[in-house]
Every structure is written in C-alpha cells, then in structure tokens.
Amino acid sequence: MAFCCPRPTIKELIRIAICLLCVIYWLIEVLVDGSFIGLVIPMSSSHSQNLRNCGHMFLRTEVIHYRVDGRDMVVTLCTGEGTQKRPAVLVCHEGPGQDDTARNFARRLAELGYIAFALDYVGGGRQENDRNKMMARIVEFSAAPDRIVAIGKAGLAILLARPEADASRVASIGFCFGGTMSFQLARAGVPLQVAVGFHAGLGTIAPAREGMKTRILALIGADDPIVPLAQRDAFVAEMTAAKADWQLVLYGGIQHSFTNPAAANFNLPGIAYDAVTERRSWAVMRQLFDEVFV
C-alpha cells in the first residue's frame, strides 16, 4: 500500500529552518571554547546590540555610550527576553577600568533573570594601562566621594529608565574600587536594596549615617594587602554605628582581585585569582539577592 506524506507548508518550512539555524549557532558556541558568535543588529551611533542564545533563553546585550564626569563612558547592558519587570543591578568594574570580569558578571546576572548594567567610571569602556594614571584617578575619587556618587547615579538613571528595570528592586555590586563605589552609593542614601563589594576598599571620608537602609555585603580576602585589618575594623565600627544590616565575609588565605581570572596580569604582590573563592562569594551574593528580591 502506498503511503503519501503531505507537503509541509511555507510556515512549517520556516520553523524548520529557524530550528536548524539555532542548532548551528549552538554548535558554534560549544566548539569555539564556549564563546558566542551572535547576530549583530546595528542601532544608533550610541547603541549596539547582540542576541545570545543561552539554551533556554535569549540574552540581549547592548553597548551604550553616554557622557558624565567629563568623559565618554561605554557600558554594557545585559537582560533577558521580554519587557517584564525584573531586579536591576549596577555592576562596577575594578580600578583599572571596564573588563571581562564585570561584563561576565553582568551576563551571569542576566541569565538569572536580572537586568544588569556594567558601569564604566574610567571612560572609553577600556582599562587604563598606566598604573600611575589609574591610581591618580582613584585618589581623586577617594578625595571627592560626591563624584563617585554622581557617576553611579548617572548610570543608575539610564538603567532604571529601561522598561524591564524594577526601580523598587535595585542593587549595586562592584570589584576592588567598584565595590568601594557601590558602598559609597549606599552611604550617600541612593535607594539601593543591596550593595555588594568583592575585594572592595572599605575606607571612606564620607561615612554612613545612622538609619542607612541598604543591606551591605563585603566579601574580602583575609590576606588582601589593600584591605588590611585596621580598615576592616573601621568598616565594622562604621556599619555598627549606622545601625546598618551588614555582613563582612572573610576568606582565609585569599588576596586581592580573587574574582578576576586575569589578576596575574597585574604582576603585583598580594593580587591573585582564586576560582574557589570566586564561586563561594558568588553563592553568598546570590543567597542575599534571593532573600531580598524574591
């Protein structure tokens, strides 16, 4: 008996083609060391956008340009599909400048359902390779906390203007001086629910006042020469006086920049990546986010 299959419709052929394309992109992602080769959608001169297939969802990554503090800032925004409201997270890079660590944390947060904004406070979306210039800028910021706050608030304004961003559920996280920046935003009364600092400098000339509402999480290596015991003790006293909801987590034997896989490139004593501590600190941050934002 002859058996005849009906011809597929045009719509069915299109669906099949799309499925095949998704499989091809997934195979490329796996073969090229897990990196993604995506579709680039040209936008205006101040934006560019990529789509990334993460197996069960698409991530949208945008590069945004704006000007603040006399510099052209280049930031990376990551979010998932749709425009439904989700918690918003500012991600502040290490002292040298915008890097893969901050951008990758933003992508990881987007995969968890957040909208994340990898801030730029150096300018140009790049790293400052001249250590003297980099340190001079940090010294300037440390002496003028209002500048730090103004740069952070400018980034938050762009982030919270997004339709996906829930302005009632906002966090700032940062690494090295980026963590210092996150804490300074909280000290200044910026409405954050959480501020997290990974190997963050804890000192400030503008301490928190009593009644600070932001939950504070400091994740510090016990052997970090940039955050010595005296600085940690002063931070504890400051947070206690402010009656803040704070945590200080110490990791024994761990040095500065423990979240940065490229830390060895700094070629400086007291700076070293540690994969186990990166994983543990990420888990502690996620636990606090789940407690606050769920």
Backbone as CSV, one residue per row, in Angstrom:
resi,resn,N_x,N_y,N_z,CA_x,CA_y,CA_z,C_x,C_y,C_z
1,MET,0.853,-1.191,0.000,0.000,0.000,0.000,0.886,1.238,0.000
2,ALA,0.633,2.134,-0.908,1.451,3.346,-0.987,1.100,4.292,0.154
3,PHE,2.141,4.938,0.643,1.942,5.903,1.750,2.424,7.265,1.267
4,CYS,1.606,8.253,1.394,1.922,9.584,0.868,1.995,10.604,2.006
5,CYS,3.134,11.299,2.114,3.296,12.340,3.147,2.836,13.686,2.592
6,PRO,2.052,14.429,3.353,1.636,15.758,2.896,2.838,16.697,2.825
7,ARG,2.802,17.574,1.857,3.880,18.543,1.733,3.824,19.558,2.875
8,PRO,4.999,19.905,3.439,4.978,20.917,4.507,4.589,22.281,3.960
9,THR,3.930,23.047,4.796,3.552,24.404,4.404,4.766,25.324,4.494
10,ILE,4.604,26.530,3.943,5.687,27.512,3.993,6.043,27.842,5.446
11,LYS,5.032,28.011,6.301,5.288,28.325,7.707,6.075,27.214,8.382
12,GLU,5.715,25.958,8.069,6.442,24.837,8.669,7.884,24.807,8.196
13,LEU,8.110,25.103,6.915,9.480,25.147,6.404,10.296,26.244,7.089
14,ILE,9.671,27.390,7.347,10.367,28.480,8.036,10.746,28.063,9.451
15,ARG,9.798,27.393,10.146,10.089,26.937,11.515,11.260,25.965,11.518
16,ILE,11.268,25.039,10.551,12.353,24.065,10.468,13.680,24.772,10.228
17,ALA,13.676,25.768,9.339,14.906,26.499,9.044,15.428,27.231,10.272
18,ILE,14.503,27.835,11.027,14.904,28.545,12.249,15.508,27.574,13.246
19,CYS,14.897,26.412,13.417,15.425,25.404,14.346,16.827,24.960,13.933
20,LEU,17.021,24.764,12.628,18.343,24.367,12.148,19.383,25.445,12.418
21,LEU,19.002,26.703,12.220,19.925,27.800,12.498,20.304,27.854,13.972
22,CYS,19.321,27.626,14.855,19.603,27.621,16.299,20.588,26.517,16.651
23,VAL,20.402,25.338,16.057,21.311,24.220,16.318,22.715,24.566,15.843
24,ILE,22.825,25.184,14.663,24.136,25.552,14.121,24.832,26.551,15.041
25,TYR,24.092,27.589,15.514,24.698,28.565,16.413,25.127,27.920,17.723
26,TRP,24.311,27.001,18.237,24.671,26.317,19.481,25.940,25.511,19.302
27,LEU,26.070,24.809,18.167,27.279,24.024,17.895,28.502,24.931,17.788
28,ILE,28.345,26.080,17.143,29.474,27.013,17.045,29.890,27.486,18.427
29,GLU,28.897,27.795,19.274,29.191,28.266,20.631,29.982,27.231,21.409
30,VAL,29.594,25.974,21.289,30.282,24.906,22.003,31.696,24.712,21.461
31,LEU,31.846,24.745,20.133,33.138,24.478,19.523,34.141,25.592,19.749
32,VAL,33.673,26.838,19.817,34.592,27.959,19.980,34.757,28.276,21.464
33,ASP,35.191,27.305,22.238,35.511,27.473,23.655,34.392,28.097,24.463
34,GLY,33.169,27.790,24.088,32.041,28.295,24.864,31.674,29.728,24.551
35,SER,32.414,30.386,23.654,32.074,31.766,23.330,30.940,31.803,22.332
36,PHE,30.294,32.969,22.259,29.130,33.069,21.377,29.443,33.926,20.169
37,ILE,29.093,33.420,18.991,29.154,34.219,17.788,27.717,34.570,17.441
38,GLY,27.320,35.807,17.645,25.899,36.141,17.610,25.507,36.976,16.428
39,LEU,24.252,37.323,16.413,23.701,38.197,15.393,23.894,39.631,15.833
40,VAL,24.525,40.451,15.053,24.745,41.843,15.396,23.688,42.688,14.711
41,ILE,22.960,43.456,15.510,21.893,44.298,14.980,22.351,45.746,15.063
42,PRO,22.596,46.407,13.944,23.039,47.794,14.005,21.956,48.684,14.586
43,MET,22.373,49.601,15.474,21.427,50.547,16.065,21.967,51.946,15.832
44,SER,21.581,52.894,16.673,22.070,54.254,16.530,23.543,54.313,16.889
45,SER,24.168,55.472,16.693,25.588,55.603,16.954,25.928,55.400,18.417
46,SER,24.937,55.500,19.316,25.207,55.357,20.738,24.828,53.983,21.271
47,HIS,24.325,53.086,20.429,23.921,51.768,20.893,24.363,50.708,19.887
48,SER,24.688,49.532,20.395,24.787,48.343,19.552,24.235,47.193,20.363
49,GLN,23.759,46.148,19.685,23.032,45.109,20.396,23.380,43.741,19.832
50,ASN,23.538,42.747,20.737,23.725,41.360,20.346,22.623,40.519,20.975
51,LEU,22.285,39.419,20.319,21.387,38.434,20.899,22.185,37.173,21.174
52,ARG,22.004,36.604,22.336,22.748,35.407,22.713,21.785,34.323,23.140
53,ASN,21.923,33.141,22.565,21.083,32.005,22.927,21.760,31.244,24.047
54,CYS,21.130,31.213,25.220,21.701,30.520,26.372,20.968,29.214,26.643
55,GLY,20.580,28.516,25.622,19.926,27.233,25.790,18.442,27.389,26.009
56,HIS,18.056,27.954,27.154,16.637,28.064,27.479,16.118,29.491,27.319
57,MET,16.998,30.438,27.018,16.551,31.814,26.907,17.526,32.594,26.030
58,PHE,17.074,33.733,25.534,17.946,34.635,24.808,18.351,35.778,25.725
59,LEU,19.631,36.157,25.659,20.098,37.342,26.345,20.291,38.453,25.329
60,ARG,19.919,39.641,25.720,20.145,40.807,24.884,21.255,41.635,25.517
61,THR,22.307,41.888,24.764,23.449,42.670,25.242,23.563,43.936,24.420
62,GLU,23.576,45.064,25.090,23.688,46.352,24.410,24.909,47.110,24.906
63,VAL,25.588,47.775,23.992,26.667,48.692,24.332,26.108,50.110,24.222
64,ILE,26.208,50.863,25.312,25.599,52.188,25.392,26.680,53.224,25.681
65,HIS,26.622,54.343,24.981,27.571,55.439,25.166,26.855,56.641,25.790
66,TYR,27.496,57.253,26.757,26.967,58.497,27.317,28.126,59.257,27.960
67,ARG,27.874,60.483,28.360,28.946,61.321,28.904,28.613,61.752,30.330
68,VAL,29.599,61.619,31.215,29.458,62.068,32.593,30.858,62.285,33.162
69,ASP,30.993,63.192,34.113,32.283,63.487,34.745,33.340,63.903,33.710
70,GLY,32.889,64.518,32.626,33.811,64.988,31.605,34.400,63.897,30.736
71,ARG,33.821,62.701,30.760,34.356,61.585,29.981,33.244,60.866,29.229
72,ASP,33.636,60.256,28.130,32.710,59.420,27.372,32.734,58.016,27.960
73,MET,31.610,57.595,28.487,31.509,56.289,29.124,30.910,55.275,28.151
74,VAL,31.431,54.063,28.193,30.945,52.976,27.341,30.574,51.816,28.249
75,VAL,29.290,51.501,28.305,28.802,50.492,29.241,28.161,49.333,28.484
76,THR,28.030,48.223,29.186,27.376,47.050,28.619,26.156,46.713,29.456
77,LEU,25.007,46.648,28.810,23.761,46.291,29.495,23.324,44.908,29.040
78,CYS,22.957,44.059,29.990,22.533,42.685,29.680,21.182,42.415,30.313
79,THR,20.297,41.807,29.548,18.984,41.431,30.069,18.444,40.262,29.258
80,GLY,17.376,39.679,29.748,16.772,38.542,29.056,15.648,38.969,28.142
81,GLU,14.841,37.989,27.767,13.737,38.244,26.841,12.612,39.020,27.515
82,GLY,11.832,39.714,26.705,10.621,40.360,27.197,10.887,41.678,27.892
83,THR,9.811,42.337,28.289,9.901,43.620,28.990,9.303,43.548,30.385
84,GLN,9.086,42.342,30.897,8.547,42.233,32.244,9.550,42.781,33.261
85,LYS,9.030,43.353,34.342,9.872,43.970,35.353,10.753,42.925,36.034
86,ARG,12.004,43.325,36.317,12.959,42.436,36.973,13.916,43.286,37.807
87,PRO,14.562,42.701,38.823,15.523,43.470,39.617,16.654,44.010,38.747
88,ALA,17.132,45.202,39.098,18.176,45.881,38.333,19.470,45.917,39.141
89,VAL,20.585,45.624,38.487,21.872,45.563,39.184,22.913,46.390,38.433
90,LEU,23.509,47.329,39.152,24.653,48.077,38.646,25.903,47.257,38.955
91,VAL,26.773,47.056,37.960,27.985,46.245,38.126,29.187,47.155,37.878
92,CYS,29.985,47.388,38.921,31.083,48.363,38.864,32.430,47.651,38.807
93,HIS,33.196,47.957,37.772,34.447,47.247,37.487,35.559,47.571,38.491
94,GLU,36.682,46.864,38.338,37.867,47.117,39.163,38.505,48.456,38.794
95,GLY,39.447,48.899,39.607,40.082,50.193,39.444,40.647,50.488,38.063
96,PRO,41.324,49.536,37.406,41.920,49.853,36.103,40.915,50.204,35.014
97,GLY,39.676,49.701,35.101,38.691,50.040,34.081,37.816,48.877,33.683
98,GLN,36.953,49.127,32.705,36.000,48.129,32.223,36.742,46.882,31.742
99,ASP,36.258,45.706,32.143,36.945,44.473,31.782,35.956,43.325,31.652
100,ASP,36.487,42.155,31.260,35.630,40.990,31.058,34.999,40.505,32.356
101,THR,35.682,40.700,33.494,35.116,40.247,34.768,33.775,40.924,35.024
102,ALA,33.728,42.245,34.906,32.479,42.972,35.142,31.428,42.601,34.101
103,ARG,31.828,42.528,32.826,30.868,42.192,31.778,30.333,40.771,31.956
104,ASN,31.191,39.846,32.334,30.743,38.464,32.528,29.805,38.337,33.728
105,PHE,30.080,39.091,34.796,29.152,39.076,35.939,27.797,39.634,35.523
106,ALA,27.810,40.668,34.682,26.540,41.222,34.198,25.772,40.177,33.393
107,ARG,26.470,39.436,32.533,25.803,38.393,31.744,25.257,37.293,32.655
108,ARG,26.032,36.905,33.653,25.580,35.851,34.566,24.338,36.291,35.332
109,LEU,24.303,37.545,35.726,23.119,38.061,36.408,21.910,38.064,35.480
110,ALA,22.120,38.443,34.217,21.017,38.439,33.252,20.478,37.029,33.060
111,GLU,21.371,36.042,33.062,20.929,34.655,32.925,20.070,34.218,34.103
112,LEU,20.242,34.870,35.253,19.447,34.549,36.439,18.132,35.333,36.495
113,GLY,17.926,36.211,35.510,16.664,36.940,35.471,16.744,38.398,35.871
114,TYR,17.964,38.930,36.038,18.134,40.338,36.375,18.409,41.141,35.098
115,ILE,18.287,42.463,35.193,18.825,43.343,34.170,20.069,43.980,34.786
116,ALA,21.204,43.840,34.110,22.484,44.245,34.689,23.187,45.255,33.795
117,PHE,23.833,46.223,34.418,24.443,47.361,33.732,25.904,47.432,34.158
118,ALA,26.828,46.995,33.279,28.256,47.018,33.583,28.773,48.445,33.403
119,LEU,28.852,49.167,34.505,29.194,50.591,34.517,30.630,50.824,34.041
120,ASP,30.879,52.022,33.564,32.225,52.488,33.208,32.475,53.765,33.995
121,TYR,33.494,53.788,34.863,33.821,55.034,35.560,35.225,55.535,35.223
122,VAL,35.914,54.855,34.298,37.219,55.313,33.819,37.078,56.069,32.506
123,GLY,36.178,55.561,31.635,35.945,56.189,30.340,36.431,55.340,29.193
124,GLY,35.704,55.388,28.091,36.100,54.673,26.885,35.818,53.191,26.893
125,GLY,35.208,52.676,27.970,34.936,51.243,28.045,36.190,50.402,27.984
126,ARG,37.267,50.902,28.552,38.559,50.221,28.444,39.274,50.274,29.788
127,GLN,40.457,49.663,29.821,41.294,49.718,31.008,42.380,50.776,30.831
128,GLU,42.728,51.410,31.938,43.844,52.349,31.950,45.116,51.555,32.256
129,ASN,45.981,51.423,31.251,47.173,50.590,31.409,48.304,51.277,32.154
130,ASP,48.230,52.588,32.245,49.236,53.333,33.002,48.837,53.319,34.478
131,ARG,49.571,52.549,35.266,49.194,52.378,36.673,49.191,53.714,37.421
132,ASN,50.124,54.596,37.111,50.171,55.886,37.804,48.920,56.717,37.524
133,LYS,48.473,56.714,36.268,47.251,57.441,35.924,46.041,56.817,36.599
134,MET,46.011,55.481,36.622,44.884,54.785,37.253,44.810,55.109,38.742
135,MET,45.960,55.056,39.429,45.973,55.337,40.858,45.635,56.801,41.131
136,ALA,46.089,57.693,40.253,45.774,59.116,40.438,44.273,59.349,40.376
137,ARG,43.595,58.651,39.461,42.143,58.815,39.341,41.439,58.279,40.584
138,ILE,41.890,57.148,41.097,41.277,56.585,42.300,41.491,57.509,43.496
139,VAL,42.684,58.074,43.597,42.953,59.022,44.677,42.014,60.230,44.565
140,GLU,41.807,60.727,43.331,40.868,61.837,43.121,39.467,61.466,43.593
141,PHE,39.018,60.284,43.210,37.684,59.836,43.608,37.572,59.698,45.129
142,SER,38.602,59.139,45.740,38.572,58.912,47.187,38.481,60.238,47.938
143,ALA,39.079,61.270,47.362,39.047,62.587,47.999,37.760,63.348,47.698
144,ALA,36.982,62.845,46.755,35.738,63.528,46.358,34.635,62.496,46.174
145,PRO,34.117,61.936,47.259,33.085,60.895,47.144,31.859,61.324,46.346
146,ASP,31.571,62.624,46.337,30.410,63.096,45.572,30.555,62.781,44.082
147,ARG,31.779,62.787,43.568,31.995,62.451,42.152,31.660,60.983,41.903
148,ILE,32.072,60.127,42.813,31.743,58.706,42.693,30.238,58.530,42.639
149,VAL,29.565,59.201,43.557,28.107,59.075,43.645,27.455,59.604,42.371
150,ALA,27.939,60.727,41.854,27.347,61.313,40.649,27.491,60.379,39.448
151,ILE,28.658,59.743,39.303,28.863,58.809,38.197,27.938,57.604,38.353
152,GLY,27.851,57.077,39.574,26.971,55.938,39.819,25.514,56.272,39.568
153,LYS,25.081,57.445,40.017,23.682,57.841,39.818,23.359,58.052,38.344
154,ALA,24.329,58.550,37.569,24.096,58.720,36.130,23.873,57.372,35.462
155,GLY,24.674,56.370,35.852,24.473,55.029,35.308,23.153,54.429,35.748
156,LEU,22.807,54.619,37.014,21.535,54.092,37.522,20.353,54.720,36.802
157,ALA,20.447,55.993,36.480,19.344,56.662,35.790,19.087,56.020,34.431
158,ILE,20.155,55.679,33.714,19.995,55.012,32.420,19.431,53.611,32.608
159,LEU,19.967,52.896,33.595,19.488,51.538,33.866,18.009,51.535,34.241
160,LEU,17.611,52.418,35.154,16.237,52.399,35.659,15.240,52.994,34.680
161,ALA,15.744,53.650,33.630,14.839,54.138,32.584,14.383,53.022,31.656
162,ARG,15.019,51.860,31.766,14.623,50.735,30.926,13.271,50.182,31.378
163,PRO,12.409,49.792,30.436,11.095,49.277,30.839,11.185,47.991,31.647
164,GLU,12.288,47.233,31.484,12.427,45.967,32.216,12.858,46.171,33.664
165,ALA,13.426,47.342,33.980,14.023,47.561,35.293,12.962,47.905,36.337
166,ASP,12.997,47.197,37.453,12.097,47.451,38.571,12.810,48.372,39.553
167,ALA,12.408,49.621,39.603,13.082,50.623,40.430,12.919,50.360,41.925
168,SER,12.041,49.450,42.287,11.870,49.110,43.705,12.763,47.949,44.125
169,ARG,13.490,47.374,43.163,14.399,46.251,43.448,15.721,46.525,42.733
170,VAL,16.631,47.199,43.455,17.875,47.665,42.834,19.056,47.295,43.721
171,ALA,20.137,46.870,43.079,21.380,46.549,43.784,22.546,47.149,43.026
172,SER,23.642,47.337,43.736,24.907,47.701,43.106,25.966,46.760,43.636
173,ILE,26.716,46.157,42.713,27.832,45.309,43.112,29.096,45.848,42.457
174,GLY,30.239,45.542,43.046,31.472,46.040,42.459,32.677,45.263,42.929
175,PHE,33.764,45.451,42.196,35.011,44.742,42.429,36.109,45.775,42.670
176,CYS,36.941,45.535,43.714,38.026,46.473,44.008,37.401,47.858,44.246
177,PHE,37.846,48.904,43.535,37.273,50.229,43.755,35.808,50.302,43.330
178,GLY,35.381,49.401,42.428,33.972,49.341,42.077,33.107,48.951,43.269
179,GLY,33.651,48.105,44.150,32.943,47.780,45.388,32.883,48.973,46.318
180,THR,33.989,49.708,46.389,34.013,50.952,47.161,32.923,51.895,46.660
181,MET,32.798,51.969,45.352,31.785,52.828,44.735,30.377,52.380,45.140
182,SER,30.130,51.084,45.110,28.810,50.573,45.492,28.483,50.944,46.927
183,PHE,29.451,50.795,47.818,29.218,51.149,49.217,29.014,52.656,49.379
184,GLN,29.723,53.456,48.569,29.570,54.905,48.695,28.193,55.351,48.231
185,LEU,27.660,54.695,47.217,26.286,54.990,46.802,25.313,54.735,47.954
186,ALA,25.509,53.617,48.656,24.647,53.299,49.793,24.825,54.318,50.914
187,ARG,26.063,54.694,51.189,26.329,55.685,52.243,25.654,57.019,51.939
188,ALA,25.577,57.349,50.640,25.005,58.636,50.236,23.479,58.617,50.208
189,GLY,22.884,57.483,50.509,21.434,57.401,50.557,20.767,57.101,49.237
190,VAL,21.555,56.697,48.229,20.944,56.278,46.961,20.059,55.068,47.260
191,PRO,18.828,55.034,46.738,17.888,53.967,47.113,18.239,52.607,46.507
192,LEU,19.171,51.936,47.137,19.550,50.576,46.780,19.045,49.626,47.855
193,GLN,18.586,48.471,47.438,18.217,47.458,48.428,19.449,46.682,48.908
194,VAL,20.445,46.541,48.025,21.656,45.779,48.355,22.862,46.465,47.736
195,ALA,23.989,46.471,48.462,25.284,46.884,47.916,26.299,45.810,48.274
196,VAL,27.020,45.335,47.273,27.970,44.232,47.456,29.344,44.667,46.965
197,GLY,30.370,44.356,47.750,31.736,44.651,47.340,32.592,43.404,47.396
198,PHE,33.139,43.020,46.246,34.100,41.911,46.167,35.504,42.516,46.242
199,HIS,36.292,42.065,47.203,37.642,42.612,47.469,37.630,44.133,47.323
200,ALA,36.663,44.757,47.993,36.439,46.207,47.889,37.208,46.950,48.967
201,GLY,37.737,48.118,48.605,38.254,49.016,49.623,37.114,49.485,50.512
202,LEU,37.331,49.472,51.816,36.244,49.738,52.759,36.312,51.123,53.392
203,GLY,37.404,51.850,53.162,37.566,53.157,53.773,36.794,54.246,53.045
204,THR,36.509,55.332,53.760,35.808,56.476,53.165,35.992,57.703,54.043
205,ILE,35.909,58.889,53.411,35.892,60.126,54.194,34.463,60.628,54.372
206,ALA,33.497,59.878,53.831,32.078,60.251,53.961,31.320,59.028,54.470
207,PRO,31.433,58.734,55.759,30.845,57.501,56.292,29.324,57.503,56.296
208,ALA,28.784,56.304,56.459,27.334,56.134,56.502,26.752,56.809,57.743
209,ARG,25.532,57.292,57.571,24.824,57.869,58.698,23.859,56.856,59.283
210,GLU,23.467,57.100,60.509,22.531,56.189,61.163,21.230,56.106,60.370
211,GLY,20.743,54.885,60.221,19.491,54.690,59.511,19.657,54.284,58.062
212,MET,20.887,53.985,57.634,21.095,53.549,56.258,20.255,52.304,55.979
213,LYS,19.499,52.307,54.893,18.554,51.229,54.605,19.145,50.090,53.779
214,THR,20.200,50.373,53.044,20.760,49.374,52.133,21.412,48.232,52.901
215,ARG,21.150,47.015,52.472,21.850,45.858,53.032,23.250,45.802,52.429
216,ILE,24.245,45.611,53.285,25.646,45.688,52.887,26.292,44.308,52.986
217,LEU,26.997,43.926,51.920,27.719,42.650,51.913,29.136,42.903,51.405
218,ALA,30.131,42.725,52.281,31.543,42.877,51.914,32.191,41.501,51.902
219,LEU,32.797,41.152,50.769,33.415,39.841,50.561,34.914,40.075,50.358
220,ILE,35.699,39.740,51.374,37.087,40.207,51.447,38.043,39.032,51.698
221,GLY,39.194,39.069,51.038,40.255,38.116,51.331,40.998,38.524,52.586
222,ALA,41.208,37.578,53.492,41.876,37.896,54.761,43.317,38.345,54.547
223,ASP,43.928,37.948,53.428,45.310,38.335,53.128,45.389,39.417,52.054
224,ASP,44.324,40.194,51.900,44.300,41.278,50.926,45.071,42.468,51.498
225,PRO,46.219,42.833,50.908,47.002,43.947,51.457,46.343,45.304,51.258
226,ILE,45.364,45.370,50.351,44.683,46.639,50.084,43.565,46.881,51.089
227,VAL,43.130,45.814,51.759,42.057,45.935,52.765,42.579,45.319,54.070
228,PRO,43.488,46.009,54.757,44.095,45.448,55.970,43.124,45.405,57.143
229,LEU,43.573,44.789,58.213,42.740,44.591,59.399,42.206,45.915,59.947
230,ALA,43.042,46.938,60.008,42.595,48.224,60.566,41.442,48.794,59.750
231,GLN,41.503,48.642,58.417,40.424,49.140,57.564,39.150,48.334,57.781
232,ARG,39.298,47.042,57.947,38.114,46.204,58.198,37.479,46.567,59.527
233,ASP,38.304,46.784,60.543,37.779,47.144,61.864,37.029,48.482,61.815
234,ALA,37.576,49.436,61.073,36.913,50.738,60.945,35.576,50.589,60.225
235,PHE,35.532,49.709,59.240,34.290,49.462,58.495,33.233,48.856,59.417
236,VAL,33.641,47.894,60.223,32.716,47.278,61.180,32.159,48.335,62.130
237,ALA,33.039,49.200,62.632,32.588,50.262,63.544,31.630,51.222,62.837
238,GLU,31.928,51.559,61.595,31.066,52.467,60.826,29.679,51.862,60.616
239,MET,29.639,50.612,60.168,28.355,49.971,59.892,27.547,49.771,61.178
240,THR,28.244,49.460,62.256,27.562,49.281,63.546,26.962,50.601,64.017
241,ALA,27.726,51.682,63.892,27.227,52.997,64.306,26.036,53.431,63.464
242,ALA,26.038,53.031,62.193,24.931,53.399,61.293,23.713,52.501,61.481
243,LYS,23.857,51.489,62.353,22.788,50.505,62.574,22.343,49.867,61.249
244,ALA,23.317,49.592,60.404,23.051,49.007,59.090,22.849,47.502,59.203
245,ASP,22.221,46.945,58.179,22.123,45.493,58.016,23.345,45.104,57.178
246,TRP,24.405,44.606,57.826,25.667,44.410,57.131,26.259,43.025,57.403
247,GLN,27.040,42.575,56.434,27.812,41.344,56.576,29.225,41.595,56.053
248,LEU,30.204,41.052,56.738,31.588,41.070,56.281,32.070,39.626,56.272
249,VAL,32.305,39.085,55.088,32.732,37.695,54.941,34.220,37.685,54.605
250,LEU,35.010,36.995,55.424,36.453,36.888,55.206,36.805,35.509,54.677
251,TYR,37.695,35.479,53.679,38.158,34.220,53.102,39.633,34.035,53.446
252,GLY,39.906,33.022,54.260,41.256,32.790,54.747,42.251,32.492,53.638
253,GLY,43.429,33.143,53.708,44.493,32.898,52.751,44.274,33.515,51.385
254,ILE,43.241,34.323,51.233,42.876,34.867,49.922,43.323,36.323,49.819
255,GLN,43.788,36.680,48.607,44.344,38.005,48.362,43.366,38.867,47.550
256,HIS,43.882,39.977,47.036,43.053,40.920,46.291,42.739,40.379,44.899
257,SER,41.607,40.850,44.315,41.179,40.502,42.947,40.890,39.017,42.770
258,PHE,40.344,38.381,43.782,40.110,36.931,43.698,39.028,36.552,42.696
259,THR,38.250,37.527,42.201,37.229,37.214,41.184,37.752,37.354,39.755
260,ASN,38.956,37.866,39.590,39.453,38.221,38.262,40.413,37.158,37.721
261,PRO,39.991,36.363,36.726,40.880,35.324,36.177,42.156,35.891,35.563
262,ALA,42.156,37.177,35.233,43.344,37.801,34.639,44.177,38.554,35.670
263,ALA,43.969,38.278,36.958,44.650,39.032,38.016,46.168,38.936,37.907
264,ALA,46.679,37.810,37.419,48.128,37.638,37.311,48.754,38.665,36.375
265,ASN,47.961,39.197,35.452,48.482,40.184,34.503,48.894,41.485,35.186
266,PHE,48.358,41.741,36.375,48.763,42.941,37.105,50.216,42.848,37.559
267,ASN,50.677,41.607,37.758,52.071,41.367,38.146,52.456,42.146,39.403
268,LEU,51.584,42.072,40.395,51.803,42.776,41.652,51.624,41.812,42.818
269,PRO,52.399,41.969,43.881,52.223,41.103,45.049,50.883,41.357,45.724
270,GLY,50.306,40.313,46.303,49.051,40.458,47.031,47.828,40.425,46.165
271,ILE,47.996,40.164,44.852,46.878,40.107,43.919,46.876,38.742,43.254
272,ALA,45.761,38.003,43.402,45.710,36.648,42.837,44.265,36.183,42.691
273,TYR,43.986,35.589,41.551,42.667,34.983,41.315,42.545,33.700,42.122
274,ASP,41.317,33.418,42.580,41.060,32.156,43.265,39.671,31.667,42.863
275,ALA,39.623,30.590,42.060,38.364,30.114,41.495,37.387,29.662,42.571
276,VAL,37.889,29.013,43.619,37.005,28.520,44.677,36.341,29.694,45.402
277,THR,37.136,30.710,45.716,36.578,31.865,46.419,35.642,32.660,45.526
278,GLU,35.958,32.738,44.236,35.021,33.391,43.316,33.664,32.688,43.374
279,ARG,33.689,31.359,43.325,32.440,30.591,43.344,31.708,30.769,44.676
280,ARG,32.442,30.712,45.774,31.811,30.850,47.086,31.205,32.246,47.274
281,SER,31.932,33.272,46.869,31.430,34.642,47.055,30.216,34.916,46.171
282,TRP,30.240,34.381,44.958,29.065,34.500,44.074,27.846,33.858,44.726
283,ALA,28.040,32.696,45.363,26.929,31.997,46.012,26.376,32.813,47.179
284,VAL,27.260,33.462,47.949,26.808,34.280,49.079,26.003,35.476,48.574
285,MET,26.494,36.096,47.495,25.744,37.209,46.915,24.379,36.760,46.431
286,ARG,24.329,35.635,45.728,23.051,35.124,45.226,22.092,34.829,46.368
287,GLN,22.601,34.294,47.447,21.740,33.993,48.598,21.098,35.271,49.137
288,LEU,21.876,36.348,49.231,21.324,37.620,49.703,20.322,38.177,48.697
289,PHE,20.634,38.101,47.412,19.696,38.563,46.392,18.377,37.787,46.465
290,ASP,18.476,36.483,46.642,17.251,35.676,46.741,16.417,36.099,47.961
291,GLU,17.099,36.406,49.032,16.395,36.824,50.260,15.693,38.159,50.071
292,VAL,16.342,39.088,49.377,15.833,40.458,49.255,14.835,40.600,48.109
293,PHE,15.123,39.961,46.969,14.368,40.246,45.759,13.241,39.262,45.445
294,VAL,13.198,38.141,46.119,12.132,37.168,45.827,10.830,37.629,46.463
